[in-house]
């Protein structure tokens, strides 16, 4: 049995502080294990490859909008194979660089194999058994596949396997109305596929504010068909493609959609069925995610779980943040609790969407309607937004009235993920209030003015919803 100072499972965010550990303790011996290509989900089959695809998709939509500005331009064709190859080449280059670094490091034993616990602090990796009194579990996640009759027999793509496509499907059904479905719906529709998205939740993009989802549905329906509140009952493969049978959960009315391919985008599930943490006395929740305390330590002392492994927030930037918390607690012996009060996110669809902190319903529940204000600004009512003809897009900010504390912010429109960064740092200050935005000086006319103006235009929630109805942004 091999003994190590540290065992790391996963080569994504788990590797962020490994070099710091080696620098601090040069004689450390570390085992790094990953059954998949090194680099973690974000690099190998998640955010990085998908964004390499979504950028050209966004260019397609921007070029199509040129006619609104008197520019006569035509897209003669989209080279799907070239776009996919460029993505795969770039990702492969980075993977090989990481693999080489892991293989050549004298302090690291790299195991490109499946790992499973056999007892506390002890793992079987391939044919070897290894042990350490300190273990980092950053085991990632995998696509969740719904139990739908005929789905496996008909064949389907996931967010993993879709990256291997050589040819553009003429038509595509996406099962799932969350951010993965929205982003790939945008990509394939921009490439030229006929896309139908079927979501089980009554709301498209259910993690977003209802009015954001309302507008996203309206805008994205210009390029694809979107069905919400539909339960997929059955899939079968026939001579004309793969047919999905779904039922409206309210009316019981059924629809049939036939397409060349099916993409399953119904969420993520844990990898604990492979890891077998129960053999080490490591507790998991009812869904299989590894349970951790506020310091990200598991029920087995000195074993830490972060990133997708603990199931809290399946976002790369959260995994990166959590890796710092674990480093401080496990290596520097600090007592740092993970702070999730302001987790930003973005959906790189068309239109782009971004948000942070509380939604309105949460704020009203915690603070009460009399203590909450809503700030609102349309993009088109700023000079830059007007020039861009960014119609109907908006920012919504949620505030605690007396203190001016920013409770949440939600944006739909061009560069939403960038604009949100005017707000993120303020939510991490001691007071968390919006005062610096009002005291600051905006470049005029720049798109960032939409953010500051939202904080000027503060109103009670009741008036805010009257305004949304007047603008046709709420059903």
Secondary structure as GFF3:
##gff-version 3
##sequence-region A 1 475
A	DSSP	beta_strand	2	4	.	.	.	ID=ss1
A	DSSP	beta_strand	6	9	.	.	.	ID=ss2
A	DSSP	three_ten_helix	13	15	.	.	.	ID=ss3
A	DSSP	alpha_helix	18	24	.	.	.	ID=ss4
A	DSSP	beta_strand	30	33	.	.	.	ID=ss5
A	DSSP	alpha_helix	40	45	.	.	.	ID=ss6
A	DSSP	alpha_helix	47	64	.	.	.	ID=ss7
A	DSSP	three_ten_helix	65	69	.	.	.	ID=ss8
A	DSSP	alpha_helix	80	104	.	.	.	ID=ss9
A	DSSP	beta_strand	108	111	.	.	.	ID=ss10
A	DSSP	beta_strand	115	119	.	.	.	ID=ss11
A	DSSP	beta_strand	122	125	.	.	.	ID=ss12
A	DSSP	beta_strand	128	132	.	.	.	ID=ss13
A	DSSP	beta_strand	135	137	.	.	.	ID=ss14
A	DSSP	beta_strand	141	143	.	.	.	ID=ss15
A	DSSP	alpha_helix	151	154	.	.	.	ID=ss16
A	DSSP	three_ten_helix	161	164	.	.	.	ID=ss17
A	DSSP	beta_strand	171	175	.	.	.	ID=ss18
A	DSSP	alpha_helix	179	191	.	.	.	ID=ss19
A	DSSP	beta_strand	194	198	.	.	.	ID=ss20
A	DSSP	alpha_helix	210	220	.	.	.	ID=ss21
A	DSSP	beta_strand	225	227	.	.	.	ID=ss22
A	DSSP	beta_strand	230	238	.	.	.	ID=ss23
A	DSSP	beta_strand	241	248	.	.	.	ID=ss24
A	DSSP	beta_strand	254	259	.	.	.	ID=ss25
A	DSSP	beta_strand	261	264	.	.	.	ID=ss26
A	DSSP	beta_strand	268	270	.	.	.	ID=ss27
A	DSSP	alpha_helix	272	275	.	.	.	ID=ss28
A	DSSP	three_ten_helix	277	280	.	.	.	ID=ss29
A	DSSP	beta_strand	303	305	.	.	.	ID=ss30
A	DSSP	three_ten_helix	307	310	.	.	.	ID=ss31
A	DSSP	alpha_helix	316	326	.	.	.	ID=ss32
A	DSSP	pi_helix	327	331	.	.	.	ID=ss33
A	DSSP	beta_strand	344	347	.	.	.	ID=ss34
A	DSSP	beta_strand	353	357	.	.	.	ID=ss35
A	DSSP	alpha_helix	360	367	.	.	.	ID=ss36
A	DSSP	three_ten_helix	369	371	.	.	.	ID=ss37
A	DSSP	beta_strand	372	378	.	.	.	ID=ss38
A	DSSP	three_ten_helix	379	381	.	.	.	ID=ss39
A	DSSP	alpha_helix	383	388	.	.	.	ID=ss40
A	DSSP	beta_strand	394	400	.	.	.	ID=ss41
A	DSSP	beta_strand	406	412	.	.	.	ID=ss42
A	DSSP	alpha_helix	416	419	.	.	.	ID=ss43
A	DSSP	alpha_helix	421	424	.	.	.	ID=ss44
A	DSSP	three_ten_helix	425	428	.	.	.	ID=ss45
A	DSSP	alpha_helix	435	439	.	.	.	ID=ss46
A	DSSP	alpha_helix	449	456	.	.	.	ID=ss47
A	DSSP	beta_strand	458	460	.	.	.	ID=ss48
A	DSSP	alpha_helix	461	471	.	.	.	ID=ss49
###
